[in-house]
Amino acid sequence: MGLEISKDAFDEPEFEAFSRKLEVDLAALRVLLARPGFGRGPTTIGAELELNLVDDAGRPALVNQELLDHLADPRLSPEINRYNIELNARPAPLAGASLAAMATELREGLAAVRAGARHLGARVVPIGILPTLRQADLGQAVMTDGHRYRALSAGFRRLRQQPFLIDIQGEEALRVRAEDVTFEGANTSLQAHLRVDPAAFADTFNAAQLATGVVLSCAANSPFFLGRRLWHETRVALFRQAVDDRANVGPEDWRPARVSFGHGWVRQGALELFAESVALYAPLLPVVGSEDPAGVVRAGGVPELRELRLHHGTIWPWNRAVFDDADGGHLRIEMRALPAGPTAADMTANAAFLLGLTLALAPRMRELSARITFGHARRNFYEAARLGLDAELLWPADSGSSPQPERAAALVPRLLPLAESGLRAGGVDAADVDRFLGIIAARTASGRTGACWQREQVALRSPRLPIDRALAEMLRGYLERTESELPVHTWA
């Protein structure tokens, strides 16, 4: 979705031409991935951080374009709603001080955005879902002015031909209709990127799938939406429903959702995930370029594959394969499940745990996938999103009956040494490994994730205040603490 487009209305011949070009791109990618040495190189990591902008009362501030114009920072870009922006951290080699560099860039990037926002009378909130949102803050009037957002909204209307239904059952229940995709803009995340050699892609991707639920359980930071107490990580339920192109979905519906945990363990490599996207999902943004990808590959070059990348960017699995033609072409895994916030230190710690656990599990995935099914891993993910550290998760046993159930609060400490071994084997500085995984250990021991802190603070205020005021007061305290850069487990 980062690829810009120049129009927002399309006709049926354009959709047909785009579908044909997707098959051409896919064939070129198949040849490219079979090229000896393609995509090999040092392991790198990167991150994208989505942020909310609010006014002094904690209400959405619709100033993203003004802020981008004021800062003129190439790392910043708009998001779908006018109170969202994205900060892109520069990719860096995993080996060395990569975690410290990520934390520094997130912290300094946040400081720069905060300074620019103050110039406009606004503040910046790194949080999974802005708790002060009201239904009036979601709709056509708040959508960022841009071809790709209008085209995306029109593409969903073409496929659904009826409003989106948001139906989330948590501690409380929420059922509301959404007329367009701006409900998706209520979700903000930290997306971690890991560059992977094509030969190791399947095992590494499967390892990321297995690791994600465990990490999400101790990273949750999205417990409220539209004044309701819902899941610990409500983003997982909201995002799926906010961009569901399937109308009248029933419990036995065979059609795949555009937001999902995936459809099974990857058996061969990245190509099957791109082929899955082309086969299973209708195009939304049929922009056809002039590139001849087959000709570029025959000439020994690396094509852009813009159509395939654009289409793949309109499907949102929680771990997503990425093809990039930069640096001679390479593959990445985009890890999309982590929420934004509370602080740069917390977010770096979450990324460190997920990256380290993924790297440690990858060499054993062929063995582990025989001891835990893909369905078990998917169940872990949704249970973690729903219940956080209280979730019962399933984990492969070394012997005997497998998998075995274990409460997330007990499983996380048991897996931290494994994540440490993965990071150390990748050459990450030992002091940084200890520092950031130590944050996860302390957070889990305290039982205070971002979601838990938010819920505690609102519960303290609820007896004497209506929910909207309790949420506003909680957000005021959250802002003060997140700007202090102290990890959430230390917050009073």
Protein Blocks (a to p, Z undefined) as FASTA:
>chain_A
ZZccfbfbdcfklmmmmmmmmmmmmmmmmmmmmpghihiacdddddddddddddfkopac
dfklmmmmmnopakbccdfbfkbccdddddddfbhjllmmmmmmmmmmmmmmmmmmmmno
pacdddfbafkbcfklgcjklpccdfklmmmmmmmmmmnopacddddddfbdcddddfbf
klmmmpccddddddddfklmmmmmmmmmmmmmmmmmmmgccfbgehiacdfblmlmmmmm
mmccbghiafklcbdcfbdgbjbdcfkbmmlmmmmmmmmpccfblcddfbdfklmmmnop
acfklmmmmmmmmcccfbdcdddfeghiaaddddfkbcghjblklmmmmmmmmmmmmmmm
mmmmmmmmmmocfklmmmmmmmmmmnommpccddddfehjddddddfklmmmmmmmmmmm
mmmmnopafklmmmmmmmmmmmmmnopafklmmmmmmmmmmmmpcfklmmmmmmmmmmmm
mmnopafklpZZ
